[in-house]
Amino acid sequence: MSDLATRDCVPCRGGVPPLQDEKIAELLSELNGWEVISAHHLKKTYKFEDFRAALAFVNRVGELAESQGHHPDLRFGWGYCEISIWTHKIDGLTESDFILAAKIDLTLP
């Protein structure tokens, strides 16, 4: 388990710069299968056996997001869920985005 998954997301109040390439690379190395898109957001697609399994996963991620006060964009359908994470307040990545990604990976059955 990544050390990131043991931490909690911290609400962003704005006024801080998004993470830069070096820090992004460092934090990304602690995640499994996530990719960084244009130094702006994290993205990962999960595969499932059917719609019901994808929906159950989405519901677990939704509960996690609420508990952390940090909400990813979710797109799902039969057999998949695509997740995008970034901090909307600064329109870029913060450490909390990587924490949430690590925690999401723990919600898999």
Steps between C-alpha positions, in 0.01 A plus 500: 500500500625845412572738787270740316199277573551542876466878481193721467420754232540862603246749364653749258399858558671625186795734476754219476674403178435159343771239544786510253656217299758381755252468787238348267748231392594428862137454610402311185769243578297406810189416295420196291364545149407867522615741232551875505334688217667828397630557855137586576314192620528135593315238302440127533255254348387199698352191332219287644307186407169682451297813565406401856865466605588836344204664676599349836851638454365845407286500814801410719706775336213744556490419872877537522490833317236632738700390804810675364322812376676454166299400196627336180326498167356155434391355166377145498297246310487130435829355623702816559548811711725787395612736773655846459630692798625855535450790735242722336576796727848540346430322170787260550649231721557507875629233734140426601429379146767232540372410847149449362634290211684272744189466715283420196727210415426355845125490426545218247355167615 
